[in-house]
Amino acid sequence: MNKLEDELLTLICEICHLPKPEYFDPTGDLVGPESALGIDSLDAVEIVVTVQKRYGARIASEETGREIMASLSSLAAFLRANGAEAEIGTKPR
């Protein structure tokens, strides 16, 4: 897991009031019944809103959002592609 994925996992666990797991597969399902964290669609909305505010990257549509939120890796890749990696370690906006 890279630094951005680790930061996102910490943020997601804080948003969803979950303990951060010692090991988490960043390519596994992030949302839905197969999610190792048990994240549901309501949690996903909270995560999207927080990530958009913190990293300044807009997730434009529901369909795109599903693809981006498929895994921790896909979320991190989206943020990197939108220049958000520069925000790592900074305070929320």
DOROTOR-579471 format. One line per 4 residues: their letters; for each residue x, y, z of N, C-alpha, C, O. Coordinates in Angstrom, 1 decimal. Example, Ala and Ser with C-alpha at 12.3 -4.5 7.8 and 13.67 -1.06 7.14 Angstrom:
BEGIN
AS	13.2,-5.7,7.8,12.3,-4.5,7.8,13.2,-3.3,7.8,14.2,-3.3,8.5 ~ 12.8,-2.2,7.1,13.7,-1.1,7.1,12.9,0.0,7.9,13.4,1.1,8.0
REM end
This chain:
BEGIN
MNKL	0.9,-1.2,0.0,0.0,0.0,0.0,0.9,1.2,0.0,1.9,1.3,0.8 ~ 0.6,2.2,-0.9,1.4,3.4,-0.9,0.9,4.4,0.1,-0.1,4.2,0.7 ~ 1.6,5.5,0.1,1.3,6.6,1.1,-0.1,7.2,1.0,-0.8,7.4,2.0 ~ -0.5,7.4,-0.3,-1.8,8.0,-0.5,-2.9,7.0,-0.1,-3.9,7.4,0.5
EDEL	-2.7,5.7,-0.5,-3.7,4.7,-0.1,-3.8,4.6,1.4,-4.9,4.4,1.9 ~ -2.7,4.6,2.1,-2.7,4.5,3.5,-3.4,5.7,4.2,-4.2,5.6,5.1 ~ -3.1,6.9,3.6,-3.8,8.1,4.1,-5.3,8.0,3.9,-6.1,8.4,4.8 ~ -5.7,7.5,2.7,-7.2,7.4,2.4,-7.8,6.4,3.3,-8.9,6.6,3.8
LTLI	-7.1,5.2,3.6,-7.7,4.2,4.5,-7.9,4.8,5.9,-8.9,4.6,6.5 ~ -6.9,5.6,6.4,-7.1,6.2,7.7,-8.3,7.2,7.7,-9.1,7.2,8.6 ~ -8.4,8.0,6.6,-9.5,8.9,6.5,-10.9,8.2,6.4,-11.8,8.6,7.1 ~ -10.9,7.1,5.6,-12.2,6.4,5.5,-12.6,5.7,6.9,-13.7,5.8,7.2
CEIC	-11.6,5.2,7.6,-11.9,4.6,8.9,-12.4,5.7,9.8,-13.3,5.4,10.7 ~ -11.8,6.9,9.8,-12.3,7.9,10.7,-13.7,8.3,10.3,-14.5,8.5,11.2 ~ -14.0,8.5,9.0,-15.3,8.9,8.6,-16.4,7.9,9.0,-17.5,8.2,9.4 ~ -16.0,6.6,8.8,-17.0,5.5,9.1,-16.9,5.0,10.5,-17.6,4.0,10.9
HLPK	-16.1,5.6,11.4,-15.9,5.2,12.8,-15.5,3.7,12.9,-16.2,3.0,13.6 ~ -14.5,3.4,12.1,-14.0,2.0,12.1,-12.6,1.9,12.6,-11.8,2.9,12.4 ~ -12.2,0.8,13.2,-10.8,0.7,13.5,-10.0,0.4,12.2,-10.5,-0.3,11.3 ~ -8.8,1.0,12.2,-8.0,0.8,11.0,-7.4,-0.6,11.0,-6.7,-0.9,12.0
PEYF	-7.6,-1.4,10.0,-7.1,-2.7,10.0,-5.5,-2.7,9.8,-5.0,-1.8,9.2 ~ -4.9,-3.7,10.4,-3.4,-3.8,10.2,-3.1,-4.1,8.8,-2.1,-3.6,8.3 ~ -3.9,-4.9,8.1,-3.7,-5.2,6.7,-4.9,-5.0,6.0,-6.0,-5.4,6.4 ~ -4.8,-4.3,4.8,-6.0,-4.1,4.0,-5.6,-4.2,2.5,-4.6,-3.6,2.1
DPTG	-6.3,-5.0,1.7,-5.9,-5.2,0.3,-6.5,-4.0,-0.4,-7.7,-3.8,-0.6 ~ -5.6,-3.1,-0.9,-6.1,-1.9,-1.6,-6.8,-2.2,-2.9,-7.5,-1.3,-3.5 ~ -6.7,-3.4,-3.5,-7.4,-3.8,-4.7,-8.8,-4.4,-4.5,-9.5,-4.7,-5.4 ~ -9.1,-4.7,-3.2,-10.3,-5.4,-2.9,-11.5,-4.4,-2.9,-11.3,-3.2,-3.0
DLVG	-12.7,-4.9,-2.9,-13.9,-4.1,-2.9,-13.9,-3.1,-1.7,-13.7,-3.5,-0.6 ~ -14.2,-1.8,-2.0,-14.2,-0.8,-1.0,-15.6,-0.6,-0.4,-15.8,-0.4,0.8 ~ -16.6,-0.8,-1.3,-18.0,-0.5,-0.9,-18.8,-1.8,-1.3,-18.6,-2.4,-2.4 ~ -19.8,-2.1,-0.5,-20.7,-3.2,-0.8,-20.6,-4.4,0.0,-19.8,-4.4,1.0
PESA	-21.3,-5.4,-0.3,-21.3,-6.6,0.6,-20.0,-7.3,0.6,-19.7,-8.1,1.6 ~ -19.1,-7.2,-0.4,-17.8,-7.8,-0.4,-16.7,-6.9,0.3,-15.6,-7.4,0.4 ~ -17.1,-5.7,0.8,-16.1,-4.8,1.4,-15.6,-5.4,2.7,-16.4,-5.8,3.6 ~ -14.3,-5.5,2.8,-13.7,-5.9,4.1,-14.0,-5.0,5.2,-13.9,-5.4,6.4
LGID	-14.3,-3.8,4.9,-14.6,-2.8,6.0,-16.1,-2.7,6.2,-16.5,-2.1,7.2 ~ -16.9,-3.3,5.4,-18.4,-3.3,5.6,-19.0,-1.9,5.2,-20.0,-1.5,5.8 ~ -18.4,-1.2,4.3,-18.8,0.1,3.9,-20.0,-0.1,3.0,-20.0,-0.8,2.0 ~ -21.1,0.7,3.3,-22.3,0.6,2.5,-22.4,1.9,1.6,-21.6,2.8,1.7
SLDA	-23.5,2.0,0.9,-23.7,3.2,0.0,-23.8,4.5,0.7,-23.3,5.6,0.2 ~ -24.4,4.5,1.9,-24.5,5.8,2.7,-23.1,6.2,3.2,-22.8,7.4,3.2 ~ -22.3,5.2,3.6,-20.9,5.5,4.0,-20.1,6.1,2.8,-19.4,7.0,2.9 ~ -20.4,5.5,1.6,-19.7,5.9,0.4,-20.0,7.4,0.1,-19.1,8.1,-0.4
VEIV	-21.2,7.8,0.3,-21.6,9.2,0.0,-20.8,10.1,0.9,-20.2,11.1,0.5 ~ -20.7,9.8,2.2,-19.9,10.5,3.2,-18.4,10.6,2.8,-17.7,11.6,2.8 ~ -17.9,9.5,2.3,-16.5,9.4,1.9,-16.3,10.3,0.7,-15.3,11.0,0.7 ~ -17.1,10.2,-0.3,-17.0,11.0,-1.5,-17.0,12.5,-1.2,-16.2,13.3,-1.6
VTVQ	-17.9,12.9,-0.3,-18.0,14.3,0.0,-16.8,14.8,0.7,-16.2,15.8,0.4 ~ -16.3,14.0,1.7,-15.1,14.3,2.4,-13.8,14.4,1.5,-13.0,15.3,1.6 ~ -13.7,13.4,0.7,-12.6,13.3,-0.2,-12.6,14.5,-1.2,-11.5,15.1,-1.5 ~ -13.7,14.8,-1.7,-13.8,16.0,-2.6,-13.4,17.3,-1.9,-12.7,18.1,-2.5
KRYG	-13.9,17.4,-0.7,-13.5,18.6,0.1,-12.0,18.7,0.4,-11.3,19.7,0.2 ~ -11.5,17.5,0.8,-10.1,17.5,1.3,-9.1,17.6,0.1,-8.1,18.3,0.2 ~ -9.4,16.9,-1.0,-8.4,16.8,-2.1,-8.8,17.7,-3.3,-8.0,17.8,-4.2 ~ -10.0,18.3,-3.2,-10.4,19.2,-4.3,-10.6,18.6,-5.6,-10.6,19.3,-6.7
ARIA	-10.8,17.3,-5.6,-11.1,16.5,-6.9,-12.6,16.2,-7.0,-13.1,15.6,-6.0 ~ -13.2,16.6,-8.0,-14.6,16.4,-8.2,-15.0,15.1,-8.9,-14.4,14.8,-9.9 ~ -15.8,14.4,-8.2,-16.4,13.1,-8.8,-17.7,13.5,-9.4,-18.7,13.7,-8.7 ~ -17.7,13.5,-10.8,-18.8,14.1,-11.5,-20.1,13.4,-11.5,-21.2,14.0,-11.5
SEET	-20.1,12.1,-11.6,-21.4,11.4,-11.8,-21.4,10.1,-10.9,-20.4,9.6,-10.4 ~ -22.6,9.6,-10.8,-22.8,8.4,-9.9,-22.1,7.2,-10.6,-21.4,6.4,-9.9 ~ -22.2,7.1,-11.9,-21.5,6.0,-12.6,-20.0,6.0,-12.4,-19.3,5.1,-12.1 ~ -19.4,7.2,-12.6,-18.0,7.5,-12.4,-17.6,7.2,-11.0,-16.6,6.6,-10.7
GREI	-18.5,7.7,-10.1,-18.2,7.5,-8.6,-18.1,6.0,-8.3,-17.3,5.6,-7.5 ~ -19.0,5.2,-8.9,-18.9,3.7,-8.6,-17.6,3.1,-9.0,-17.0,2.3,-8.3 ~ -17.1,3.6,-10.2,-15.8,3.1,-10.7,-14.7,3.6,-9.8,-13.8,2.8,-9.5 ~ -14.7,4.8,-9.4,-13.7,5.4,-8.6,-13.6,4.8,-7.2,-12.6,4.5,-6.6
MASL	-14.8,4.5,-6.7,-14.9,3.9,-5.3,-14.9,2.4,-5.3,-15.2,1.8,-4.3 ~ -14.6,1.8,-6.4,-14.5,0.3,-6.5,-13.5,-0.3,-5.5,-13.7,-1.3,-4.9 ~ -12.4,0.4,-5.4,-11.3,-0.1,-4.5,-10.5,1.1,-4.0,-10.6,2.2,-4.5 ~ -9.7,0.9,-3.0,-8.9,1.9,-2.4,-7.9,2.4,-3.5,-7.5,3.5,-3.7
SSLA	-7.4,1.4,-4.3,-6.4,1.7,-5.4,-7.0,2.6,-6.4,-6.4,3.5,-6.9 ~ -8.3,2.3,-6.8,-8.9,3.1,-7.9,-9.2,4.5,-7.4,-9.1,5.5,-8.2 ~ -9.6,4.7,-6.1,-9.8,6.0,-5.5,-8.4,6.8,-5.5,-8.4,7.9,-5.9 ~ -7.4,6.1,-5.1,-6.1,6.8,-5.1,-5.6,7.1,-6.5,-5.1,8.2,-6.7
AFLR	-5.8,6.2,-7.4,-5.4,6.5,-8.8,-6.2,7.7,-9.4,-5.6,8.5,-10.1 ~ -7.5,7.8,-9.1,-8.3,9.0,-9.5,-7.7,10.3,-8.9,-7.6,11.2,-9.6 ~ -7.4,10.2,-7.6,-6.9,11.4,-7.0,-5.5,11.8,-7.6,-5.3,13.0,-7.8 ~ -4.7,10.8,-7.8,-3.4,11.1,-8.4,-3.5,11.7,-9.8,-2.8,12.7,-10.2
ANGA	-4.4,11.2,-10.6,-4.7,11.7,-12.0,-5.2,13.1,-12.0,-5.1,13.8,-13.0 ~ -5.8,13.5,-10.9,-6.4,14.8,-10.8,-5.5,15.8,-9.9,-6.0,16.8,-9.5 ~ -4.3,15.4,-9.8,-3.3,16.3,-9.1,-3.5,16.3,-7.6,-2.9,17.2,-7.0 ~ -4.2,15.4,-7.0,-4.5,15.5,-5.6,-3.4,15.0,-4.7,-3.3,15.2,-3.5
EAEI	-2.4,14.3,-5.3,-1.4,13.7,-4.5,-0.6,14.8,-3.8,0.0,14.5,-2.7 ~ -0.5,15.9,-4.3,0.2,17.1,-3.7,-0.4,17.4,-2.4,0.2,18.1,-1.5 ~ -1.7,17.0,-2.1,-2.4,17.3,-0.9,-2.0,16.4,0.3,-2.4,16.6,1.4 ~ -1.3,15.3,0.0,-1.0,14.3,1.0,-0.3,15.0,2.2,0.6,15.8,2.1
GTKP	-0.8,14.7,3.4,-0.3,15.2,4.6,-0.7,16.6,5.0,-0.2,17.1,6.0 ~ -1.5,17.2,4.2,-1.9,18.6,4.5,-3.2,18.5,5.3,-3.9,17.5,5.3 ~ -3.6,19.6,5.9,-4.8,19.6,6.7,-6.0,19.7,5.7,-5.8,20.3,4.6 ~ -7.2,19.3,6.1,-8.4,19.4,5.3,-8.6,20.8,4.9,-8.3,21.7,5.7
R	-9.2,21.0,3.7,-9.6,22.3,3.3,-10.7,22.9,4.0,-11.2,24.0,3.8
REM end
